[in-house]
Amino acid sequence: MKVRRLPSAVLAVALGASVLAGAAPAFAAPRTGAAVAAGGWPTPDWYLQGPYQTLAACDVAYEDAAQSGLYTGLVGCHWFRGGGPYMPGYYYEVYIP
């Protein structure tokens, strides 16, 4: 029987995807844009909130959203380059299943 070897990058991506699929969203991740896919668009069930002209204004809105308790997941403020219906600016992301 032949055993195929997968390149480590392919294996890491496959393993990472399976782990993320089973993981619950983090509540308050740091300003990493973790819910933004590699192409720069939010992943399914994650929605951009904004745009805000300054990081400080985005932080205020993010803290308000965190205190409201309406969302099961939040990702902190980060710069989004814009595209499609979204204008460039600072956004935070919310998880709505």
FENFENTA-V46243 format. One record per pair of residues at least 4 apart in sequence whose C-alpha atoms are under 8 Angstrom apart, sorted by the first residue. I is the first residue (numbers start at 0). GAP is how many residues later the second one is. If there is no record, write none. Layout:
I;GAP
I;GAP
//
This chain:
5;4
5;5
6;4
7;4
8;4
9;4
10;4
11;4
12;4
13;4
14;4
15;4
16;4
17;4
18;4
19;4
24;47
24;48
24;70
25;47
25;48
25;49
26;45
26;46
26;47
26;48
27;38
27;45
27;46
27;47
27;48
28;5
28;45
28;46
28;47
29;45
29;46
29;47
30;44
30;45
30;46
30;47
31;43
31;44
31;45
31;46
32;42
32;43
32;44
32;45
32;60
33;41
34;7
34;8
34;11
34;40
34;58
35;4
35;5
35;6
35;7
36;4
36;5
36;6
39;40
41;4
41;5
41;6
44;50
44;51
44;52
45;47
45;48
45;49
45;50
46;46
46;47
46;48
46;49
47;43
47;44
47;45
47;46
48;42
48;43
48;44
48;45
49;8
49;39
49;40
49;41
49;42
50;7
50;35
50;36
50;37
50;38
50;39
50;40
51;5
51;6
51;37
51;38
51;39
52;4
52;5
52;36
52;37
53;4
53;35
53;36
54;4
54;22
54;23
54;35
55;4
56;4
57;4
57;19
57;32
57;33
57;34
58;4
58;17
58;18
59;4
60;4
61;4
61;14
61;15
61;30
62;4
63;4
64;4
64;5
64;6
65;4
65;5
65;8
70;23
70;24
70;25
71;22
71;23
71;24
72;21
72;22
72;23
73;18
73;19
73;20
73;21
74;17
74;18
74;19
75;15
75;16
75;17
76;13
76;14
76;15
76;16
77;12
77;13
77;14
78;9
78;10
78;11
78;12
79;8
79;9
79;10
79;11
80;6
80;7
80;8
81;4
81;5
81;6
81;7
82;4
82;5
//
